[in-house]
Amino acid sequence: MPTGKVKWFSLEKGFGFIASDEGEDVYLASTSLPEGVSTVKPGTKLEFSVGDGRRGPQALSVKIIDAPPSLAANSRTNSDDLAAMIEDTIKILDKVGNGLRQGRHPSAVEAERLGKVLRGIAGQLEA
């Protein structure tokens, strides 16, 4: 099976191109990606079969061989700082929980701020 690296891929457009190791550009449709994968980063090493599409060579039955390193992992927060952030967030959540028990919902601004904090912590834990 041929191999190559992703040149670019647009989730919005639903396609991109692979620079095959043989030197040709191969069209990559989002429907050819492995099940559960919706996008690929430039530089991702792929194995694929090739079919003739209306845009020329088209990748089929794509398998991811090697993904480029995640930039998020390189920007991971120090463990002690992350632990302190989680402890502070627990205090905030306790305050919100107590308010909800008394029928007080957080304001839109407070809810948005809390959502950003929780998503940020989740991103650090997943990195």
N, C-alpha and C positions, 0 to 999 in steps of 0.2 A: 504494500500500500504506500502511496506517496505521503510525504510529510512536508511541513512548512510552518511558517510563523504568521500569525495574524498581523497584517499591515495596519488595518483599521477596521472598526466595527461600530455601527450606529444602532443603538437600541431603538431609537425613534423611527429610523428608516427601515429597520428590520433586515439589514444586510451589511456586508463589508467585503473585504478581500484578504486573501491569503497569498503571501509570497512563497510559492512552492520552492522546495530545494532544487528542483529542476530548472528554476529561473522564470517560470511563467506566473502571471497573476491568475488566481482562481477565485471565482465568485463564491461568496459564502452567505447563504440565506439563513435566517434565524431558525427556520424549520428544519435545517440540517444539523443543528446543535444537539448534543446529547439531551436526553430527557431530564427535565429539571434545571437545565442551564438556559438562561435567557440572553446572556451577553458574554463576550470574551474580551479581554484586554489586549491591546497591541503587544506583540512579543510572545503571546501564548503559543507554545509548540503544539501542533495538531497532527493527527494522522487521519487520512480521509481517502475515500475513493473518488474518482472523477467521472462525471457524466457530461454529455454535451447539452448545454442549456442555451437559451436564446441569447444570452450575453456571452457566450463562449464557454470555456471550461467551468464547470460548477462542482463544488465540493458536495459529496454525499456521505452518509454514514460517518460523521465526524466523531473522533475520539480525542479527548484532551490528554496529551502526553505530559506536558510540563507547563504550569502556569508561572508567570513572572512573580517575583516576590511582592508581597503587599506593602504598599507605602504606609498603611495604617499600622502595621506591626512595628515599623521603624519609628513611629511617633507615639508609641505606647507610653502612658503616664507611669511614673515611678510608683512602685507598689505601696509605699508608705503614704504617698499623696492620694492614691486611689482609695486606700482604706479610709483615710480621713474624709474624703469626699463622700464615700458611702455612709459613714457614720453621721455626717451632717445631713445627708439626704434622708436618713432614717428619722432624724429629729423633725425635719420638715414634713415628712409623710405622717408622723404621729400627730403633728399639729393639724394637718389637713383632715386626718381620720377623726380626730376629736371634734373638729368643727362639723364634719358631716354627720356625726352622731347627734349633734345638736341642731341639725337641719340647715347648717350654713355651708353652702358650696363655695369653693374658691372663686375669686373674680376671674374674668377672662384673662387678664394679664398674669395673675398668679398661676393659673392653670397652664398657660402657654410656657411660662418660665419653668415650671416644674416638669413639663413634658420635655423641654430641651435638655434639662439636667438629666432626666432619666434616660433619654436617647443617647446622650453623651457618655454616660456611665456604661450603658449597654454596649456601645461601640468600643469602648476601652476593654471591656470584658471579652468581647468577641474577637478582638484583634489578636 
